Amino acid sequence: MRSKLVLAAVTLACAAFTATAAQTSAAAPTTGLSFYAGYFATLVANVPHPDGTCTPFPAEADSLVGWSNIEQVVAYRSGDCTGTAVGLGTLRTFKPGEFSSYIAH
């Protein structure tokens, strides 16, 4: 009886994981620039077509993905994209609140 209960619990857990993974992947953007919290766990913002202008950095973000149409993300600690530029590339983690603005190409 105990082994059937364990098997049922494992089956339910697998089903829940599969359903969650399916929902997450279906809602995940695949273009533009995506910012995440929880190290790629929760989508915070997606900019489908960054235009190369100075843009506020999402304060709660701790990771980013620049999809196929993004070549580079340059971050700044200032709010107006001045001062030292930090090249983040297109797949990066960082501390939340570390950057105040960015330019994506």
Secondary structure, DSSP 8 states (H G I E B T S, - for coil): -HHHHHHHHHHHHHHHHHHHHHHHHHH---SSEEEEETTTTEEEEEESS--SS-EE--TT--EEEE-TT---EEEESSTTS-S--EEEETEEE--TTS-SEEEE-
